[in-house]
Amino acid sequence: MQGYWQTDLDPCIKAGVMADWADELEDWPAPQVKWALREWRRENPRRKPNPGDILGVLKKRRGDEYAKRRMAVQEPEPRREAMTSEQHAALMAELEQKFPGIIKRASEVDG
């Protein structure tokens, strides 16, 4: 992360800085952190990020993706019209032919 912002850091200071970054970003996969660093550089070319800045980019992206999924409009299922008594009778006759002895009419079940 030192890039062109600062010359060589003392090894102890560099180790502390790296530990801070690692602690802050340990829950995020490396490819996502890499993406966030590039995103930060594109949006803030003259500012050096700190771990909290990168964490903010990651959380914003996660929130944006979550909101996009939640807000996706799903087409409602079209309402089906109720079956007429003629359609019902035709369907029952067809089922009785396909499955003789299995399909019973309501009058046979109740009575």
C-alpha positions, 0 to 999 in steps of 0.5 A: 500500500505504500506505493508512491506515497511514501518512501521506505517504512521502518520494518516494525512500522510496516509490520504494524500497518500490515497487521492493522490491514489484515485484522480489519479485512480478514473476513473478506476474500482476497479478490474482493479486497483487491477489487475494493482497493482498485475501486478506491483508487479509481474514485480517489486517485489522490488519497491514500486509503486506510483499512476503514476506507476499504471496508466501507467500499466493501460494505457499500457494495454488499449493501447495494447488491442486497438492495438490488436483489430485494428490489428486483420486481418479480412478475406476479403469476397471472390469475387463472380463471375458475373452471366452469362446471362444463370444464370440470365435467370434461376434465372428470370424464377424461380422468375417469377414462385414463384412470378407471376405478380410481377417480370417484365423483363427489356424489360417490364419495359422500353418499 
